[in-house]
Amino acid sequence: MNIMITGGTGLLGKALIDSKERDDEVLVTYLGNYTVPDQGEIKYLKLDILDQAGHEKIFREFKPEVVIHTASIGSPDYAEQHQELTWSINVDGTDKLAELCDRHGARLIYISSNGIYDGDQAPYSEDAIARPINYYGRTKLEGERRALKARNLPAIVRPILMYGWNNTYERDNIVSMSLKKFNKGETVKAYDDVFSNSLLADECARAIWRIIETKATGAFNIAGAERASIYALLRTAAKIFGFAEDLVKPVKQGYFNELVKRPVDTSYDTTKMEKVLKIAPLSLVEGLTRMKAAQK
């Protein structure tokens, strides 16, 4: 099978490639000030999601059968400050991919976000009403609507707060960034009033491969087993990796003066993930222990 991954050098893209077990040909597109060499059946191509001609060439020549669309602007503050650009990437870019998938018979798997929820009615199942509270969340929800225009068994994957080992040339996630600070003996301030059931990126990748294998359709809220604050997440990470837990200091939402409001609690109900994909969610200890075991 030929599989295309957009934004494939990010945290989830790396996890997808690291966990690939099938003999698929994979084309990874990315955008950054670096060059990634091909690795056997994994090919890399620097390509802007807005480059329509470049994507049309891929569909003509590579002929992807599945497109995993991870590329997006993911910062709520950046999205708020750059609304036109964010819409063009998160919405229009998705719309054009959905059209290409339709035209060429490819299956689209769109990576959405817990940011589509307001954070006031957790835990959220797949059929919960989506009420985004910031511009970023609105673009991801509209991206879902555009993705569902694709007729060839589309799927929506909504990861919650993800952690894991990122590529060195990409931005850190909240756990990997904190571990670097712990290693220097620095303290990390974290919200003790913002909650999620944080997700090891490898487990999100496993869910996506399962969706591909089983041809599952519709939306999937993918998360870990344990509702916990960001403060609890980072204290657990410190303990698992052998650092002092008191390097993590609790603060309240608003301490970092973010430009836009974030949801307070977007924890998921993982029933569908468990029943349809047959994936049991990991506890924080299990997920962080697996992350540590994969440390290089």
Contacts in CASP RR format, 6 or more apart in sequence:
PFRMAT RR
TARGET T0000
AUTHOR 0000-0000-0000
METHOD contacts of the structure
MODEL  1
MNIMITGGTGLLGKALIDSKERDDEVLVTYLGNYTVPDQGEIKYLKLDIL
DQAGHEKIFREFKPEVVIHTASIGSPDYAEQHQELTWSINVDGTDKLAEL
CDRHGARLIYISSNGIYDGDQAPYSEDAIARPINYYGRTKLEGERRALKA
RNLPAIVRPILMYGWNNTYERDNIVSMSLKKFNKGETVKAYDDVFSNSLL
ADECARAIWRIIETKATGAFNIAGAERASIYALLRTAAKIFGFAEDLVKP
VKQGYFNELVKRPVDTSYDTTKMEKVLKIAPLSLVEGLTRMKAAQK
1 22 0 8 1.000
1 24 0 8 1.000
1 25 0 8 1.000
1 65 0 8 1.000
1 66 0 8 1.000
1 212 0 8 1.000
2 24 0 8 1.000
2 25 0 8 1.000
2 26 0 8 1.000
2 27 0 8 1.000
2 62 0 8 1.000
2 63 0 8 1.000
2 64 0 8 1.000
2 65 0 8 1.000
2 66 0 8 1.000
3 24 0 8 1.000
3 25 0 8 1.000
3 26 0 8 1.000
3 27 0 8 1.000
3 64 0 8 1.000
3 65 0 8 1.000
3 66 0 8 1.000
3 67 0 8 1.000
3 68 0 8 1.000
3 212 0 8 1.000
4 26 0 8 1.000
4 27 0 8 1.000
4 28 0 8 1.000
4 29 0 8 1.000
4 58 0 8 1.000
4 62 0 8 1.000
4 64 0 8 1.000
4 66 0 8 1.000
4 67 0 8 1.000
4 68 0 8 1.000
4 106 0 8 1.000
5 13 0 8 1.000
5 16 0 8 1.000
5 17 0 8 1.000
5 26 0 8 1.000
5 27 0 8 1.000
5 28 0 8 1.000
5 29 0 8 1.000
5 67 0 8 1.000
5 68 0 8 1.000
5 70 0 8 1.000
6 29 0 8 1.000
6 49 0 8 1.000
6 67 0 8 1.000
6 68 0 8 1.000
6 69 0 8 1.000
6 70 0 8 1.000
6 71 0 8 1.000
6 97 0 8 1.000
7 13 0 8 1.000
7 28 0 8 1.000
7 29 0 8 1.000
7 30 0 8 1.000
7 31 0 8 1.000
7 49 0 8 1.000
7 70 0 8 1.000
7 71 0 8 1.000
8 14 0 8 1.000
8 16 0 8 1.000
8 17 0 8 1.000
8 28 0 8 1.000
8 29 0 8 1.000
8 30 0 8 1.000
8 70 0 8 1.000
8 71 0 8 1.000
9 28 0 8 1.000
9 30 0 8 1.000
9 32 0 8 1.000
9 36 0 8 1.000
9 44 0 8 1.000
9 167 0 8 1.000
9 169 0 8 1.000
9 170 0 8 1.000
10 30 0 8 1.000
10 70 0 8 1.000
10 166 0 8 1.000
10 167 0 8 1.000
10 170 0 8 1.000
11 162 0 8 1.000
11 164 0 8 1.000
11 166 0 8 1.000
11 170 0 8 1.000
11 173 0 8 1.000
11 201 0 8 1.000
12 70 0 8 1.000
12 111 0 8 1.000
12 159 0 8 1.000
12 162 0 8 1.000
12 201 0 8 1.000
12 204 0 8 1.000
12 205 0 8 1.000
13 28 0 8 1.000
13 68 0 8 1.000
13 70 0 8 1.000
13 205 0 8 1.000
14 165 0 8 1.000
14 166 0 8 1.000
14 167 0 8 1.000
14 170 0 8 1.000
14 201 0 8 1.000
15 164 0 8 1.000
15 201 0 8 1.000
15 202 0 8 1.000
15 204 0 8 1.000
15 205 0 8 1.000
16 68 0 8 1.000
16 205 0 8 1.000
16 208 0 8 1.000
16 209 0 8 1.000
17 26 0 8 1.000
17 28 0 8 1.000
17 42 0 8 1.000
18 202 0 8 1.000
18 205 0 8 1.000
19 202 0 8 1.000
19 205 0 8 1.000
19 206 0 8 1.000
19 209 0 8 1.000
20 26 0 8 1.000
20 42 0 8 1.000
20 209 0 8 1.000
21 209 0 8 1.000
22 209 0 8 1.000
23 41 0 8 1.000
24 41 0 8 1.000
25 41 0 8 1.000
25 43 0 8 1.000
25 62 0 8 1.000
26 41 0 8 1.000
26 42 0 8 1.000
26 43 0 8 1.000
27 43 0 8 1.000
27 44 0 8 1.000
27 45 0 8 1.000
27 58 0 8 1.000
27 62 0 8 1.000
27 64 0 8 1.000
28 36 0 8 1.000
28 42 0 8 1.000
28 43 0 8 1.000
28 44 0 8 1.000
28 45 0 8 1.000
29 44 0 8 1.000
29 45 0 8 1.000
29 46 0 8 1.000
29 47 0 8 1.000
29 49 0 8 1.000
29 58 0 8 1.000
29 71 0 8 1.000
30 36 0 8 1.000
30 44 0 8 1.000
30 45 0 8 1.000
30 46 0 8 1.000
30 47 0 8 1.000
31 46 0 8 1.000
31 47 0 8 1.000
31 48 0 8 1.000
31 49 0 8 1.000
31 71 0 8 1.000
32 46 0 8 1.000
32 169 0 8 1.000
34 169 0 8 1.000
35 44 0 8 1.000
35 46 0 8 1.000
36 44 0 8 1.000
37 44 0 8 1.000
38 44 0 8 1.000
45 58 0 8 1.000
47 54 0 8 1.000
47 55 0 8 1.000
47 58 0 8 1.000
49 71 0 8 1.000
49 89 0 8 1.000
49 93 0 8 1.000
49 97 0 8 1.000
50 88 0 8 1.000
50 89 0 8 1.000
50 92 0 8 1.000
50 93 0 8 1.000
52 96 0 8 1.000
55 96 0 8 1.000
55 97 0 8 1.000
55 100 0 8 1.000
56 100 0 8 1.000
58 64 0 8 1.000
59 100 0 8 1.000
59 103 0 8 1.000
59 104 0 8 1.000
59 106 0 8 1.000
63 104 0 8 1.000
64 104 0 8 1.000
64 106 0 8 1.000
65 105 0 8 1.000
65 106 0 8 1.000
65 107 0 8 1.000
66 106 0 8 1.000
66 107 0 8 1.000
66 108 0 8 1.000
66 109 0 8 1.000
66 212 0 8 1.000
67 97 0 8 1.000
67 100 0 8 1.000
67 101 0 8 1.000
67 106 0 8 1.000
67 107 0 8 1.000
67 108 0 8 1.000
67 109 0 8 1.000
68 109 0 8 1.000
68 111 0 8 1.000
68 208 0 8 1.000
69 94 0 8 1.000
69 97 0 8 1.000
69 108 0 8 1.000
69 109 0 8 1.000
69 110 0 8 1.000
69 111 0 8 1.000
69 147 0 8 1.000
70 111 0 8 1.000
71 89 0 8 1.000
72 89 0 8 1.000
72 90 0 8 1.000
72 111 0 8 1.000
72 139 0 8 1.000
72 140 0 8 1.000
73 79 0 8 1.000
73 82 0 8 1.000
73 85 0 8 1.000
73 86 0 8 1.000
73 89 0 8 1.000
73 90 0 8 1.000
73 136 0 8 1.000
73 139 0 8 1.000
74 113 0 8 1.000
74 136 0 8 1.000
75 136 0 8 1.000
76 134 0 8 1.000
76 135 0 8 1.000
76 136 0 8 1.000
76 137 0 8 1.000
76 258 0 8 1.000
76 259 0 8 1.000
76 260 0 8 1.000
76 262 0 8 1.000
77 258 0 8 1.000
77 259 0 8 1.000
77 260 0 8 1.000
78 86 0 8 1.000
79 86 0 8 1.000
79 90 0 8 1.000
79 134 0 8 1.000
79 135 0 8 1.000
79 136 0 8 1.000
79 137 0 8 1.000
79 139 0 8 1.000
79 260 0 8 1.000
80 134 0 8 1.000
80 135 0 8 1.000
80 136 0 8 1.000
80 259 0 8 1.000
80 260 0 8 1.000
81 259 0 8 1.000
83 135 0 8 1.000
86 135 0 8 1.000
86 136 0 8 1.000
86 139 0 8 1.000
87 139 0 8 1.000
90 136 0 8 1.000
90 139 0 8 1.000
90 140 0 8 1.000
90 142 0 8 1.000
90 143 0 8 1.000
91 139 0 8 1.000
91 142 0 8 1.000
91 143 0 8 1.000
91 146 0 8 1.000
94 110 0 8 1.000
94 143 0 8 1.000
94 146 0 8 1.000
94 147 0 8 1.000
95 143 0 8 1.000
95 146 0 8 1.000
95 149 0 8 1.000
97 108 0 8 1.000
97 147 0 8 1.000
98 108 0 8 1.000
98 146 0 8 1.000
98 147 0 8 1.000
98 149 0 8 1.000
98 150 0 8 1.000
98 154 0 8 1.000
99 149 0 8 1.000
100 106 0 8 1.000
101 107 0 8 1.000
101 108 0 8 1.000
101 150 0 8 1.000
101 152 0 8 1.000
101 154 0 8 1.000
102 149 0 8 1.000
102 150 0 8 1.000
102 151 0 8 1.000
102 152 0 8 1.000
105 152 0 8 1.000
106 152 0 8 1.000
107 150 0 8 1.000
107 152 0 8 1.000
107 153 0 8 1.000
107 154 0 8 1.000
107 155 0 8 1.000
107 212 0 8 1.000
107 215 0 8 1.000
108 147 0 8 1.000
108 150 0 8 1.000
108 152 0 8 1.000
108 154 0 8 1.000
108 155 0 8 1.000
109 154 0 8 1.000
109 155 0 8 1.000
109 156 0 8 1.000
109 157 0 8 1.000
109 208 0 8 1.000
109 211 0 8 1.000
109 212 0 8 1.000
110 143 0 8 1.000
110 144 0 8 1.000
110 147 0 8 1.000
110 154 0 8 1.000
110 155 0 8 1.000
110 156 0 8 1.000
110 157 0 8 1.000
111 157 0 8 1.000
111 159 0 8 1.000
112 140 0 8 1.000
112 141 0 8 1.000
112 143 0 8 1.000
112 144 0 8 1.000
112 156 0 8 1.000
112 157 0 8 1.000
112 158 0 8 1.000
112 219 0 8 1.000
113 136 0 8 1.000
113 137 0 8 1.000
113 140 0 8 1.000
113 158 0 8 1.000
113 159 0 8 1.000
114 124 0 8 1.000
114 158 0 8 1.000
114 159 0 8 1.000
114 160 0 8 1.000
114 161 0 8 1.000
114 196 0 8 1.000
114 221 0 8 1.000
114 263 0 8 1.000
114 266 0 8 1.000
114 268 0 8 1.000
115 132 0 8 1.000
115 134 0 8 1.000
115 136 0 8 1.000
115 137 0 8 1.000
115 140 0 8 1.000
115 263 0 8 1.000
115 266 0 8 1.000
116 130 0 8 1.000
116 131 0 8 1.000
116 132 0 8 1.000
116 137 0 8 1.000
116 140 0 8 1.000
116 141 0 8 1.000
116 144 0 8 1.000
116 158 0 8 1.000
117 124 0 8 1.000
117 128 0 8 1.000
117 130 0 8 1.000
117 131 0 8 1.000
117 132 0 8 1.000
117 263 0 8 1.000
117 266 0 8 1.000
118 131 0 8 1.000
118 132 0 8 1.000
118 133 0 8 1.000
118 263 0 8 1.000
119 133 0 8 1.000
119 263 0 8 1.000
119 264 0 8 1.000
119 265 0 8 1.000
119 266 0 8 1.000
120 263 0 8 1.000
120 264 0 8 1.000
120 265 0 8 1.000
121 128 0 8 1.000
121 129 0 8 1.000
122 195 0 8 1.000
122 227 0 8 1.000
122 265 0 8 1.000
122 266 0 8 1.000
122 267 0 8 1.000
122 268 0 8 1.000
123 227 0 8 1.000
123 267 0 8 1.000
123 268 0 8 1.000
123 269 0 8 1.000
124 221 0 8 1.000
124 266 0 8 1.000
124 267 0 8 1.000
124 268 0 8 1.000
124 269 0 8 1.000
125 221 0 8 1.000
125 268 0 8 1.000
125 269 0 8 1.000
125 271 0 8 1.000
125 272 0 8 1.000
126 158 0 8 1.000
126 218 0 8 1.000
126 219 0 8 1.000
126 220 0 8 1.000
126 221 0 8 1.000
126 272 0 8 1.000
130 141 0 8 1.000
132 138 0 8 1.000
132 140 0 8 1.000
132 141 0 8 1.000
133 261 0 8 1.000
133 262 0 8 1.000
133 263 0 8 1.000
134 260 0 8 1.000
134 261 0 8 1.000
134 262 0 8 1.000
135 260 0 8 1.000
136 260 0 8 1.000
144 156 0 8 1.000
144 219 0 8 1.000
147 154 0 8 1.000
147 156 0 8 1.000
148 154 0 8 1.000
148 156 0 8 1.000
153 215 0 8 1.000
153 217 0 8 1.000
154 217 0 8 1.000
154 218 0 8 1.000
155 211 0 8 1.000
155 216 0 8 1.000
155 217 0 8 1.000
155 218 0 8 1.000
155 219 0 8 1.000
155 220 0 8 1.000
156 218 0 8 1.000
156 219 0 8 1.000
156 220 0 8 1.000
157 204 0 8 1.000
157 207 0 8 1.000
157 208 0 8 1.000
157 211 0 8 1.000
157 219 0 8 1.000
157 220 0 8 1.000
157 222 0 8 1.000
158 219 0 8 1.000
158 220 0 8 1.000
158 221 0 8 1.000
158 222 0 8 1.000
158 268 0 8 1.000
159 199 0 8 1.000
159 201 0 8 1.000
159 204 0 8 1.000
159 222 0 8 1.000
159 223 0 8 1.000
160 196 0 8 1.000
160 197 0 8 1.000
160 198 0 8 1.000
160 199 0 8 1.000
160 221 0 8 1.000
160 222 0 8 1.000
160 223 0 8 1.000
160 224 0 8 1.000
160 266 0 8 1.000
160 267 0 8 1.000
160 268 0 8 1.000
161 174 0 8 1.000
161 196 0 8 1.000
161 198 0 8 1.000
161 199 0 8 1.000
161 230 0 8 1.000
161 233 0 8 1.000
162 173 0 8 1.000
162 198 0 8 1.000
162 199 0 8 1.000
162 200 0 8 1.000
162 201 0 8 1.000
162 204 0 8 1.000
163 173 0 8 1.000
163 174 0 8 1.000
163 175 0 8 1.000
163 176 0 8 1.000
163 198 0 8 1.000
163 199 0 8 1.000
163 200 0 8 1.000
163 201 0 8 1.000
163 233 0 8 1.000
163 237 0 8 1.000
163 288 0 8 1.000
163 291 0 8 1.000
164 173 0 8 1.000
164 175 0 8 1.000
164 176 0 8 1.000
164 200 0 8 1.000
164 201 0 8 1.000
164 202 0 8 1.000
164 291 0 8 1.000
165 176 0 8 1.000
165 291 0 8 1.000
165 294 0 8 1.000
165 295 0 8 1.000
165 296 0 8 1.000
166 172 0 8 1.000
166 173 0 8 1.000
166 176 0 8 1.000
172 180 0 8 1.000
173 201 0 8 1.000
174 230 0 8 1.000
174 233 0 8 1.000
174 234 0 8 1.000
175 233 0 8 1.000
175 234 0 8 1.000
175 237 0 8 1.000
175 288 0 8 1.000
175 291 0 8 1.000
178 188 0 8 1.000
178 190 0 8 1.000
178 234 0 8 1.000
178 237 0 8 1.000
178 238 0 8 1.000
178 248 0 8 1.000
179 237 0 8 1.000
179 241 0 8 1.000
179 243 0 8 1.000
181 187 0 8 1.000
181 188 0 8 1.000
181 247 0 8 1.000
182 188 0 8 1.000
182 238 0 8 1.000
182 241 0 8 1.000
182 243 0 8 1.000
182 247 0 8 1.000
183 243 0 8 1.000
185 243 0 8 1.000
185 247 0 8 1.000
186 247 0 8 1.000
187 247 0 8 1.000
187 248 0 8 1.000
187 249 0 8 1.000
188 234 0 8 1.000
188 247 0 8 1.000
188 248 0 8 1.000
188 249 0 8 1.000
189 248 0 8 1.000
189 249 0 8 1.000
189 250 0 8 1.000
189 251 0 8 1.000
189 255 0 8 1.000
189 256 0 8 1.000
190 229 0 8 1.000
190 230 0 8 1.000
190 231 0 8 1.000
190 233 0 8 1.000
190 234 0 8 1.000
190 248 0 8 1.000
190 249 0 8 1.000
190 250 0 8 1.000
190 251 0 8 1.000
191 229 0 8 1.000
191 230 0 8 1.000
191 231 0 8 1.000
191 250 0 8 1.000
191 251 0 8 1.000
191 252 0 8 1.000
191 253 0 8 1.000
191 255 0 8 1.000
192 229 0 8 1.000
192 230 0 8 1.000
192 231 0 8 1.000
192 232 0 8 1.000
192 250 0 8 1.000
192 251 0 8 1.000
192 252 0 8 1.000
193 229 0 8 1.000
193 252 0 8 1.000
193 253 0 8 1.000
193 264 0 8 1.000
194 229 0 8 1.000
194 230 0 8 1.000
194 253 0 8 1.000
194 262 0 8 1.000
194 264 0 8 1.000
194 265 0 8 1.000
195 227 0 8 1.000
195 228 0 8 1.000
195 229 0 8 1.000
195 230 0 8 1.000
195 264 0 8 1.000
195 265 0 8 1.000
195 266 0 8 1.000
195 267 0 8 1.000
196 223 0 8 1.000
196 227 0 8 1.000
196 228 0 8 1.000
196 230 0 8 1.000
196 265 0 8 1.000
196 266 0 8 1.000
196 267 0 8 1.000
197 223 0 8 1.000
197 224 0 8 1.000
197 225 0 8 1.000
197 226 0 8 1.000
197 227 0 8 1.000
197 228 0 8 1.000
197 267 0 8 1.000
197 268 0 8 1.000
197 270 0 8 1.000
197 281 0 8 1.000
198 223 0 8 1.000
198 224 0 8 1.000
198 226 0 8 1.000
198 228 0 8 1.000
198 233 0 8 1.000
198 284 0 8 1.000
199 222 0 8 1.000
199 223 0 8 1.000
199 224 0 8 1.000
200 224 0 8 1.000
200 282 0 8 1.000
200 287 0 8 1.000
200 288 0 8 1.000
200 290 0 8 1.000
200 291 0 8 1.000
202 290 0 8 1.000
202 294 0 8 1.000
203 222 0 8 1.000
203 224 0 8 1.000
203 279 0 8 1.000
203 281 0 8 1.000
203 282 0 8 1.000
203 287 0 8 1.000
204 222 0 8 1.000
206 279 0 8 1.000
207 220 0 8 1.000
207 222 0 8 1.000
207 273 0 8 1.000
207 277 0 8 1.000
207 279 0 8 1.000
210 216 0 8 1.000
210 277 0 8 1.000
210 278 0 8 1.000
210 279 0 8 1.000
211 220 0 8 1.000
211 277 0 8 1.000
214 276 0 8 1.000
214 277 0 8 1.000
216 276 0 8 1.000
216 277 0 8 1.000
220 272 0 8 1.000
220 273 0 8 1.000
220 276 0 8 1.000
220 277 0 8 1.000
221 268 0 8 1.000
221 269 0 8 1.000
221 270 0 8 1.000
221 272 0 8 1.000
221 273 0 8 1.000
222 268 0 8 1.000
222 270 0 8 1.000
222 273 0 8 1.000
223 267 0 8 1.000
223 268 0 8 1.000
223 270 0 8 1.000
223 273 0 8 1.000
223 281 0 8 1.000
224 268 0 8 1.000
224 270 0 8 1.000
224 281 0 8 1.000
224 282 0 8 1.000
224 283 0 8 1.000
225 270 0 8 1.000
225 280 0 8 1.000
225 281 0 8 1.000
225 282 0 8 1.000
225 283 0 8 1.000
225 286 0 8 1.000
226 283 0 8 1.000
226 284 0 8 1.000
227 265 0 8 1.000
227 267 0 8 1.000
228 236 0 8 1.000
228 284 0 8 1.000
231 248 0 8 1.000
231 250 0 8 1.000
232 284 0 8 1.000
233 284 0 8 1.000
234 248 0 8 1.000
235 245 0 8 1.000
235 248 0 8 1.000
236 284 0 8 1.000
236 285 0 8 1.000
236 288 0 8 1.000
237 288 0 8 1.000
238 244 0 8 1.000
238 245 0 8 1.000
238 247 0 8 1.000
238 248 0 8 1.000
239 245 0 8 1.000
240 285 0 8 1.000
240 288 0 8 1.000
240 289 0 8 1.000
240 291 0 8 1.000
240 292 0 8 1.000
241 288 0 8 1.000
241 292 0 8 1.000
253 262 0 8 1.000
253 264 0 8 1.000
270 281 0 8 1.000
273 279 0 8 1.000
273 281 0 8 1.000
274 280 0 8 1.000
274 281 0 8 1.000
282 290 0 8 1.000
END
